[in-house]
Amino acid sequence: MEKNVVVLGATGSIGTRTLDVIRHLDDRFRAAAVTAQTRWQELADIALEFGSDIAVIGDESLEKPLREKLVHTNTEVLSGEKGLTRVSSYEKGDIFITGISGGTGLLATVNAVKTGKRVGVANKEPFVMAGRLISGLIQETGCEIVPVDSEHSAIFQCLRGEEKREVRKVYITGSGGPFRTWPREKLAEATVQDALNHPTWDMGPKITIDSATMMNKTLELLEARWLFGLSPSQIDVIIHPQSIIHSMVEFSDGSVKAQMGNPDMTLPIQYALTFPERVCSGTDSVDFLQVGELTFEQPDTDKYPALRIGRELLEKKGDRWGTIINAANEAAVALFLKEQIPFTGITELIENAVKEFASEEKCTLDEIIELDSEVRTFLEKECSCDT
């Protein structure tokens, strides 16, 4: 039976790959509801192609042209926060793919979890910001979480059929980004173009910058804690430049499972849709003779202070820490992409925000959203003062 897929962030990198997978799987899945923030023309084309029930544009000023483009269809056109709330809890949705990047995807993920359906989690930020709250909702609703992020999908696959009590260590791999071979002293001179030149993955600007600072690994550490119920001592990061092993799990007997594949988001996206079944993806298999060797390195926390920050925060209690670091990172990355701060200024601003807002308090969802806004405002003011 054809399943209805709700693609949150349909015009982004995860969304477009999800649609490609749906096309490949043909009559098994349908993009029943789709969203975008500003790309209304692309969204309209997607809704027309898949005969989507709902199309939501985040920017309310773009609802009119989207509505005009879809006027002769049965697609319901909505916009803004109300539209996103409607589509992220769509009653006919069977699978929700949360591809909205950043903290803006928090409420959409919460709404999707509340449906009790399957949620393919592609954005790290909701679990980083509100992992305790979302974990509670998962237990209440029986929602089935299947990670889409390549590292967490790998952990998920390695843990399948295993006893959680037998897990000794989880290794989240990272490529080391574009600056793996750069000396630490040179990083202050790194340009936006340098940082966007990722050696193995093709991703959006924000996540590519996160890879350059290795903040993506910090976010993945925090997310893994909540996704898999792990203690801080059970999670570590290791550099793996070839990006073939996406994560590894070591068990109590010393055995290690590794999930491997070419650096392509098609596989984790398809697995989230077809789980527990595996079907032909049409992607290339790993050519081990061509790869030649798989190497590993210890991350340099002096060169990548984001990892040190993440390890420190992983030990903290309460809900504020993840929200602080995520909001500060998003604001700082945006400033760097606008060339308003140097590359090394990203983690400097994050550390300033942690010092300003640090607390062990637990938070409600509304308090998390308010704190997110406060951190962003703080960093904008601090940056304007510096300039």
Secondary structure as GFF3:
##gff-version 3
##sequence-region A 1 387
A	DSSP	beta_strand	3	8	.	.	.	ID=ss1
A	DSSP	alpha_helix	13	25	.	.	.	ID=ss2
A	DSSP	three_ten_helix	26	28	.	.	.	ID=ss3
A	DSSP	beta_strand	29	36	.	.	.	ID=ss4
A	DSSP	alpha_helix	40	50	.	.	.	ID=ss5
A	DSSP	beta_strand	54	57	.	.	.	ID=ss6
A	DSSP	three_ten_helix	60	62	.	.	.	ID=ss7
A	DSSP	alpha_helix	63	69	.	.	.	ID=ss8
A	DSSP	beta_strand	76	79	.	.	.	ID=ss9
A	DSSP	alpha_helix	80	88	.	.	.	ID=ss10
A	DSSP	beta_strand	95	98	.	.	.	ID=ss11
A	DSSP	three_ten_helix	103	105	.	.	.	ID=ss12
A	DSSP	alpha_helix	106	114	.	.	.	ID=ss13
A	DSSP	beta_strand	118	121	.	.	.	ID=ss14
A	DSSP	alpha_helix	125	141	.	.	.	ID=ss15
A	DSSP	beta_strand	144	147	.	.	.	ID=ss16
A	DSSP	alpha_helix	150	159	.	.	.	ID=ss17
A	DSSP	three_ten_helix	164	166	.	.	.	ID=ss18
A	DSSP	beta_strand	167	174	.	.	.	ID=ss19
A	DSSP	three_ten_helix	184	189	.	.	.	ID=ss20
A	DSSP	alpha_helix	192	195	.	.	.	ID=ss21
A	DSSP	alpha_helix	205	213	.	.	.	ID=ss22
A	DSSP	alpha_helix	215	228	.	.	.	ID=ss23
A	DSSP	three_ten_helix	232	234	.	.	.	ID=ss24
A	DSSP	beta_strand	235	239	.	.	.	ID=ss25
A	DSSP	beta_strand	245	251	.	.	.	ID=ss26
A	DSSP	beta_strand	256	260	.	.	.	ID=ss27
A	DSSP	alpha_helix	266	274	.	.	.	ID=ss28
A	DSSP	alpha_helix	288	291	.	.	.	ID=ss29
A	DSSP	alpha_helix	305	314	.	.	.	ID=ss30
A	DSSP	alpha_helix	320	337	.	.	.	ID=ss31
A	DSSP	alpha_helix	345	357	.	.	.	ID=ss32
A	DSSP	alpha_helix	365	386	.	.	.	ID=ss33
###
